[in-house]
Amino acid sequence: MSEPSTNPEPASDVGGIAADRLRSIVERIERLEDERKALAGDIKDIYVEAGSAGFEPSVVRKIIALRRREPAEVEEQETLLDLYRRALGM
């Protein structure tokens, strides 16, 4: 008959891994993923609203992308774009 271990591994420490800590991290990530999905749905609804209000959603997306960038970077890109258009006779 085998004797029970006098020093069993705690249920929260399996194979050197703190299971409770790992579970907590995984559950937090899952909650944030769910929140991200909900936010993405809300953002999509706002783009639909913009379209219904007569705004072109693709242009609104470009404006949002431009606002995230540094003004100097935007100006440089616009300057190059203008230069390339003129070079192509546009």
C-alpha positions in Angstrom: 0.0 0.0 0.0 1.3 3.4 -0.9 1.5 6.0 1.8 -0.1 9.4 1.2 2.4 12.1 0.6 3.1 14.2 3.7 3.8 17.2 1.5 1.3 17.3 -1.4 1.5 20.0 -4.0 -1.1 22.7 -3.3 -4.0 22.7 -5.7 -2.9 26.1 -7.0 0.6 25.0 -7.8 0.7 22.3 -10.4 4.0 21.4 -12.0 5.7 24.5 -10.7 2.9 26.7 -12.3 0.8 28.9 -10.0 -2.6 27.8 -11.5 -4.6 30.4 -9.6 -2.4 33.2 -11.0 -2.5 31.8 -14.5 -6.3 31.4 -14.3 -6.6 35.0 -13.2 -4.5 36.2 -16.1 -6.4 34.2 -18.7 -9.7 35.3 -17.3 -8.7 39.0 -17.4 -7.5 38.6 -21.0 -10.8 36.9 -21.9 -12.8 39.8 -20.4 -10.8 42.4 -22.3 -11.2 40.4 -25.5 -15.0 40.5 -24.9 -14.9 44.2 -24.2 -12.8 44.8 -27.4 -15.5 42.9 -29.5 -18.2 45.0 -27.9 -16.2 48.2 -28.7 -15.6 47.1 -32.3 -19.3 46.7 -32.7 -20.0 50.1 -31.3 -17.4 51.7 -33.6 -19.0 49.9 -36.6 -22.4 51.3 -35.6 -20.9 54.8 -35.5 -19.5 54.4 -39.0 -23.0 53.3 -40.1 -24.4 56.4 -38.4 -21.8 58.6 -40.2 -22.9 57.1 -43.5 -26.6 57.7 -42.7 -25.7 61.3 -41.9 -24.2 61.8 -45.3 -20.5 61.4 -44.4 -18.4 58.9 -46.4 -17.2 56.3 -43.8 -14.0 55.6 -45.6 -13.0 59.2 -45.5 -13.9 59.4 -41.8 -11.6 56.4 -41.3 -8.8 58.3 -43.1 -9.3 61.4 -41.0 -9.1 59.3 -37.8 -5.9 57.7 -39.0 -4.4 61.1 -39.8 -5.3 62.5 -36.4 -3.4 59.7 -34.7 -0.2 60.6 -36.5 2.3 63.4 -35.8 1.5 66.6 -37.7 5.0 66.8 -39.2 4.7 63.3 -40.5 1.3 64.0 -42.0 2.6 67.2 -43.6 5.6 65.4 -45.1 3.4 62.6 -46.6 1.0 65.2 -48.0 4.0 67.1 -49.6 5.3 63.9 -51.2 1.9 62.9 -52.4 1.5 66.4 -54.0 4.9 66.1 -55.6 4.2 62.7 -57.0 0.8 63.8 -58.4 2.4 66.8 -60.1 5.1 64.5 -61.5 2.4 62.3 -63.0 0.5 65.3 -64.3 -2.5 64.7 -62.0 
